[in-house]
Amino acid sequence: MAPKTERPRPIHWAMRIATWNINGVRSAWKKGLGDMLEAIDADVVLLQEVRAFQEQAPESLIHAGRYHVVWNPAARAGYAGTALLSKRKPKLVKFGLHNGASDDDEEGRLISADVGGLVVASVYLPSGSSGEHRQAIKEEWMPQFSKWALPFKRKRTPVLLGGDFNVAHTERDIFYAKGNQKNSGFLPHEREWIGGLFDAGWHDTIREKHGDIDGPYTWWSNRGQARKLDRGWRIDYLLANPAAKKIMKDCWVDREAADGISDHAPVLAELDLPRP
């Protein structure tokens, strides 16, 4: 009898990535975030607007053992902040637009890391909707982010930038386009800025999949039954560099997952990665 041979080890493995503005981790947890994360079953979860220091986050999220947790809170309590949850231990973790070289990320708006050969970033671009001062901060951030992102676009390593960019790109990405021409998040120069990222070689994965349709929206106002009527904005993105685009199997917006948990929906993608 011939000796038993082992099956060859698969040379690829599927990785699921989710990005989600959860509008406060403590509030979202009480509304069922933990159960929804289990249902989504992503290998990497990029969170924005966690609004808590790590020691304030739910114990069952931080210490459950399901994820390695990287936290980047804002210095101001109860405000902004990002996090990265990963089933595999992340490497090369960096914070902020200067990769931790200076104290430039007091609002906790950026984490990047290598997870199993995929570089990921959780991004929370400032909003300018509360006034001219915040709009000025947003407009300082935009070109700095473009400069930070450029080397990642050129990498042969697959890279995904996921998060709340607080900009709707075209009239297809916002329900009330005409009524928002002068509002932060849909200003002409903001739209030109995010279009510049795409022109530079970043792939807007959801738009490229769905084509020239309205939405799919990722954020809805709490006013006027906007969610029920699906009158929203598409401001949450998963941007892929060319290397990540080549191995992407699927991407989608999970509107149902957000119901009752956040005013944003998670955006998800699956990639076919070479096994490290």
N, C-alpha and C positions, 0 to 999 in steps of 0.2 A: 504494500500500500504506500502510495506517495505521501511524503510528510505534509502535514497541514500547513498551509501558508496563510499568513495574516492578510486581511484586506488592506489595500493601499489606503493610506491616510488621505482624506480629502485635501485638495490643495487650495480650496476656497471655502470661505464661510460667510454667511449672511449676517450683516450687522444692521440693526434698526436704530435710528437716531430720531429723537423727538426734541423739538424746541417749543417752549410754552411760557408765556407771561402769565403767572398764576395770581397776580394781584394780591399778594400777601400770603406767605406760606402758612401762617398760623390760622388765618381765616379759611384758606383753601383746604387745609387738612381737616378742619371741622366739617367741611361740606363734602368730604369724600375723596380728597386728592389721593390718599394712600391707596384706596381701592382702585382708583382710576389708573394710577401708575402701574399697578399689578396687571390690570386689563390691557393696557397699552403694551406692556412687556418690552420696553425698549432697552437696548444694551447701553445706550448713552442718553441721558436726559439733560437738556440745557434749559435752565430756568432763569427767568427774568422777573424783576420786581418782587424779590423775596421778602423785602421789608422787615428784616429781622437779623440780629446777630446769630451766629451759629448756636450759641448756648441757649437762645430763645426758641430755636426750631424744635418741632415735635421730636421727642425722644425716639419714637418708633421709626422716624425717617433717618435720623443721624446714626443710630446704633443698632439698627435691625440686622445689619450684616448683608443685606441684599445689594447695597451699593457702596462703593468708595465715594466719599463726599468731599467736594472742594467748595469752599464758601468764600464769597467776596462781598462782604456787606458794605453798605455806605457808612461813613463815619457818623452821620446823622441817624438817630434811632428811628425805626419805623419807616424808612424811606429807601426806595430804589433797591440796589443790590442784585447780584447774580449768583448762580450756583451751578455746579456741574456734578451730575450723578453718573457713575460708571460701574458696570459689573466687573470690568477689568481695571486693574490699578492704572490710573493715568500717569504718564511720564511727562517731563519737560513742562510742568505747569507754570504758567506766567500770568501776571495780572496787569491790566491797564495798557494804554497805548504805547508806553515805553517799556513794556515787558518787565515791569517791576524795577526798572533802573532808577525811577524817581517816584515821589509821592504824587502821582498825577491822577489817581483814580479814587478820590475821596467819596465818590458816589457809587463805587463798586459796579462799574458798567461793563467790564470785559474780563473774561477768563479764556485762556487758550491752553490746550494740552494735546499730547499724543496719546491716543487710545488704540492699542492693537494695530498700529500702522496707519491710522487715520488721524489727521490733525483736525480738531474741532474747536470752535470758539462760541461761547455764549455772549451775545451782544445785546446791550440795552441802550440804544441811542437816546439822548435827552429829548424830552418833549418841549415844544415851545408854546404850548397852548395856554399856559397860565400867565403869560405876559412877555413884554419886550425883553426883560432881563434873561428869562429862560430861553427865549428864542436866540438871543445873542450867544448864550452858552452852546446851544445846539449848533449854531453856525460856525463856532470855533471847532467843535468836535468833528463835523463832517469832513473837512479836508484832512484833518489829522488822521481820521480813521481810514480814508482812502490811501494815504501814504503808508499807514501801518499794514493794510491789507495787501498792498501790491506785491511784496516778496512771496506771500503765500500763494497768490494766483500763479506765480511762475514755477512753483515747486512741482517736481515729478511725483511727490507724495500726494495722495488725495487729501483735499482740505474741504471742510464744510463750515461755513459761517452761519450760525443760526441765531435768530433772535427777533426782538421787536425793534425795527428800524424807525418807527414813527414817521414813515413817509409812504404815501400811496403813489405809485409810479404813474399810472395812466388813468384815464376816465373809466377804464374797465375795472379798476381797483378800488372804486369808491362809488357808492350808490348815488349820492347827491353831488355830482361833479360840479355843476354850475354854481351851486350854492356854497361851495367850499373853496373857490378859486383864491380867496384872500385869507384863508385860514391856515395856520400852521399845520403841517403834515401834507398839504397839497399846494403849497406855494410853487410857482413856476421854477424858481432856482433850486428848491429842494428836489423836485421831480427831475430836473436836469442833473442834479448831483447823483441821485441813485441810478439814473440812466447811464451816467458816466461809468459807474461800476460795471454795468453790463457791457458797455462798449469796450471796457478794458479787458474783458474776457471772463468775468464772473457769470455763471449761468443762474438765471432765475428759474429754479427747478420746477416750481408749481406752474408758472406761466408757460414754460416750454412744454409741459405735459398737457395742460388744459387748453392752450391756444387762445384765440381771440373771443373769450366769453366774459361775462360779468362775474367778478370774483375769481375763485371762491374766496369770500371774505373771511377774515380772521379776527376782527374786533367789531363789537357792536356797542353803541351807546345804551345806557340804561333807560333812556327816555323814549317815549313814543312807540313802544313795542318793536324797537328796531331789530332785536334778535328774532322775534316771532315772525316778522315780515321780511327778514333777511336783508335789512338795509344797513350794510356795514362798510367797513374799510378793509383792504388787504394791506396790512402794514407789518406782518410777521413773515419772515422769509427764511428759507434754507438756500444759501448761495453756494454753489459748487465751483471749484476750480476745474480746468479741463480734465485733470487726472481723475477727480471724483466723478465728474459727469460720465466718463467712459464706463465706470463700473456701477452706475446707479441702476437699480432694478425697478424702483417704483418710488413715488412720492405722493402725498395726499394731505388734505386738511381734515381733521377729525372734529367736525362741528359738534357732534353729539357728546363727545368727551367733556366739552367745556360746560355743558348745561348745568347750571346750579353751582359751578365751582369758580369760574372766572369769566370776565367779560371778553377774554381772548380764547381762541381755539388753538390747540396744539397743531403744529405742522410736523409731519413725519416723513422719513425716507428710509429705504432699504438699499444697501450697497453690497455688492459681491466682492469681498476683500480677499486678497491672497492671504493664506494662513501664515502667520508669523512663525 
